[in-house]
Amino acid sequence: MKKFFVIFVLFALPLGAYLFFASGVNNFARLPVLTQEIYQLESFRSLEGGEEEVSFDKKITILGFPGVEPIDYMNNAYHLAEKIYDPYAEFNDFQFVSVVPEGSEAQVEELKLKISKVIDLKKWKFVTASSEEINALFDSLNTNLELNGDLSTPNVFIIDKEGKLRGRDKDDDGNELFGYDTGSIYVLNNKMTDDVKVILAEYRLELKKYNKENTED
């Protein structure tokens, strides 16, 4: 019995500790800022109707680029809806923004109709812009990724409340992780979910600190 206990202490506990800390790279740190300033959305037209302005300001944004034919983005949209949007949509300052080229409005409506059968789209915004504006926005992210010829990418990006690009400054391969591949369930489950939790927790802590300071005053 004593021998078994010694073996447990020597091997099982370190292994358990490793698995615990390895399960979330960023669990105990702020999500790194990768790009300080990106192109803003003021010139982009909302497809939500009315005069609603879509902005990065004071919102944690998941930014996507479905491209000229957004209906082809269907599977990626479902992945995002299930793994990221649905679990965190109730967070007050959380939003999705999908940017599509002018002329894609009809397909956007078709995409929204299909997605709305599984989630409430109140926090998922669609905006349209010229190809020049979309390229300017994407280029301003300053990543190692590229838009496809149809102005699409399977990757989505985390933008913080100050309009800065967040991600990993050192991913599993040692390189920066700028965007999250929505075509990969592994990436969504094991990387993006973790990182979204980190940035939401980061702002929750700031809010608690602010409320505590005001209460003490």
N, C-alpha and C positions, 0 to 999 in steps of 0.2 A: 504493500500500500504506500509506504514511504517512497519507494523507488518510483512508483507511478506518479506521485505528487511532484517529485523533483523533475521528472521528464516533462510533465505538464507545464511547470513554471519555466523551464528552459526553452521549450519549443512552442507550446500552444499560446501562451500569453504574448510573446513577441509577434507571432504570426497574426493573432487577433488584432493587435495594435496596428500592424502594417496594413491589414485589410481595412480597418476603420479609417485610417488617415488616407489611404490610397483611394477610397471610395469617392472622395471629393477633393480635387486638386486645390480649389479655391475656398474651401469651407471656412477657413480661418483667416482670410485676407480679403482686402478690397479687390474687386475685379479691375484689372489694370486698364488704364487709359492708353489706347493705341494711336488715336488721332485726335488732336486737341480741338480742331475747328473744322466743321464740314458745311457744305452748301445748305442753305435753309430752304424751307418749303413755301415761303410767302408767294412765290410766283406760280405755284402749282394749283390746279383747280380741283376742288373737292367734288367727288361724284355722289356725295351723300344727299345732295339737294339742299336748298336754302342757302344761307350766307355763312354756313359753318366754315371756319378757318382751321385747317389742319397744320399743326406746328409741333416741333420737337420741344418747345419751351415747356418746362415743368412737367414733362411726361417721360416715362421710361418707354422707349419705342422699340418694337421689333420691325425693322425696315426690310421690305422685300421688293423684288423686281420681277414680276411675272412675265413681262415682255408683251410683244405685239398680239399674241394669241393667248390670253390668260387662261382660257379654258384648258389648254394643254398643261396648265399648272395644277390641275385638279388633285392628283395624287399627293403632290407636295403640300397643297393646302390642307388636305385631310390630315396628313401627318402633323402639320403645325397645329391644326385645330385640336387634335386629340392630345398631343404631348406637351404643348406649350400654352396655347390660348386658353383652353378650357380650365386647366388647373389654376391659372393666375389672373383670369379676366376680372375677378372681383376686386383686385387691388386697385385702389382709387385712381392712381396716376399711371396706369399701365395701358398701352395701346399698341395695336398693329397698324402699320402704314404700308400699303402696297402701291407702288408707283407703276403706272402703265402709260404707254404712248397714246397720244391723241388719235382717235379713230377706233380705239379698242373698247369703247363704252358698252356696246351691245354684249360682247363676250364677258365683260365684267359683271353685268347684270345676271347673265346665265350662271357664272361662277358663284356669285353671291346667293342666288336662289338655291343652288345645290348645297352649298356649305351651311346655309341657314337651317337646313333640315336636321343638322346635328348640333349646332351651337347658336347662341344669340350673338349676332354680329355687331352689337352696339359699340364694342371697343375695337372693331376692325374697320379701318378707314381706307378708302381707295381714292387716289388722286391721279390726275392726268397732266401731262406736260409734253413739250416738244422733245424730239430726240436729242437736241442740243442741251436742253435743261437736264434731261435724265442722265446723259453722259457726264455733265458737269457735276451733278450730285454724286454719281458713282465714283468719278475720278477723285473727288474731294475726300472720299473715305481713305484714300492713299493705301490701298491694300496690295497684296500680291496676286489678286484675282482679276478676272476680266469679264465684262459683259459679253454675252453671245451676240451674234449679228442681229437677232431680233429683240435686242435690249432686255434680255432675260438672264437670270442666273438662278441656279437652285439654292444658292446661299442666301441666308438672311443675316442681319446685323443688329447688334444691340447698341442703341443710342441712349445715352443717359439724359437726365433732365437739363443739363447744360449744353446739350448738343454735341457731346463728345462720343467718339466710337470706343466702345469697351470690348474686351476680348481677353485672350490669353497671350501674355508676352513670351511664354514658353510652353508649347503643347507637347504631346507625347514624343514627337519627332525632333523636339528641340527648337522648332520654329514658332513664329507667332501664329496664333489662330485668330484671323480677322472676322471670318464668317462661318456660319454653321450650315452644313449641307442638309437640306430638308429632304433629300432623297435617301438619306441614311438614317434608319431607325436607331442604329448604334450611336451615331453622333447626337441625335436628339435626346436619347435616353441617358447617355453617359457623359455628355459634355454640356450641351446647351441647357438642359434642365438644371444641372448643377450651377451653371453660371448665372442663369436667371434668378435662382434662389439666392445666390450671393448678392447680386445687386439690389434685389428687393429687400433683403435683410439689412443691407447697408443703409438704405434710406429709412427703413423702419427704426433703426438705431438712432439715426440723426433726428428723426421726428420725436422719439422718446426723450432724447437729450434736450431738444428744444422745449418740449412741453415741461420737462422737469425744471429747467432753468427759469421759465416763465412763472411756474408755480412758486418757486423759491423767492422770486422777486415780489 
